[in-house]
Amino acid sequence: MSVSRKRPTLGMVLYTAGVGCLGFYFTFAAVQGDFGVFRRVQASAEKEVLTRERDGLRLEVARMENLTHRMSDDYLDLDLLDERARDVLGLIRSDEIVIH
């Protein structure tokens, strides 16, 4: 008794190759596509950077609001006014000595 081996038909070879190509395509798209793993990691890193920048800007806005309030008509901080006048106008008191 001899066992006869059948070669796979051309259709089966093409089917297997097609399924393999589709599998490769979808795997590649899942990793490197527009909505893939690498893009997700990149977006997460960008989110962290933007979150830190936003928090820094919030601190800056709070500082500026504090300075604005301290220079308002309702509340005038004379030390801040003196500091700003010295900085902006280059003023000094008569009893001070300037060293460059």
URQUI-V867652 format. One record per residue. N is the residue number from 0. RES is the residue in one letter. SS is DSSP state (hx for helix, st for strand, lp for the rest). PHI is phi in whole degrees, -180 to 180 (NA if undefined). Layout:
n->[N	N]
res->[RES	RES]
ss->[SS	SS]
phi->[PHI	PHI]
This chain:
n->[0	1	2	3	4	5	6	7	8	9	10	11	12	13	14	15	16	17	18	19	20	21	22	23	24	25	26	27	28	29	30	31	32	33	34	35	36	37	38	39	40	41	42	43	44	45	46	47	48	49	50	51	52	53	54	55	56	57	58	59	60	61	62	63	64	65	66	67	68	69	70	71	72	73	74	75	76	77	78	79	80	81	82	83	84	85	86	87	88	89	90	91	92	93	94	95	96	97	98	99]
res->[M	S	V	S	R	K	R	P	T	L	G	M	V	L	Y	T	A	G	V	G	C	L	G	F	Y	F	T	F	A	A	V	Q	G	D	F	G	V	F	R	R	V	Q	A	S	A	E	K	E	V	L	T	R	E	R	D	G	L	R	L	E	V	A	R	M	E	N	L	T	H	R	M	S	D	D	Y	L	D	L	D	L	L	D	E	R	A	R	D	V	L	G	L	I	R	S	D	E	I	V	I	H]
ss->[lp	lp	lp	lp	lp	lp	lp	lp	lp	hx	hx	hx	hx	hx	hx	hx	hx	hx	hx	hx	hx	hx	hx	hx	hx	hx	hx	hx	hx	hx	hx	hx	lp	lp	lp	lp	hx	hx	hx	hx	hx	hx	hx	hx	hx	hx	hx	hx	hx	hx	hx	hx	hx	hx	hx	hx	hx	hx	hx	hx	hx	hx	hx	hx	hx	hx	hx	hx	hx	hx	st	lp	lp	lp	lp	st	lp	hx	hx	hx	hx	hx	hx	hx	hx	hx	hx	hx	hx	lp	lp	lp	lp	lp	lp	lp	lp	lp	lp	lp]
phi->[NA	-106	-94	-94	-99	-99	-77	-64	-72	-62	-63	-67	-66	-65	-62	-64	-65	-63	-64	-64	-65	-63	-61	-64	-61	-68	-66	-61	-66	-70	-93	-116	-74	-61	-116	-83	-63	-64	-66	-66	-64	-63	-66	-66	-65	-65	-63	-62	-63	-68	-65	-64	-65	-62	-64	-63	-67	-63	-63	-64	-65	-63	-64	-67	-64	-63	-64	-64	-64	-70	-104	-80	-70	-73	-145	-116	-91	-67	-65	-66	-61	-63	-62	-67	-64	-65	-71	-78	-94	72	-84	-139	-83	-71	-94	-102	-115	-98	-117	-97]
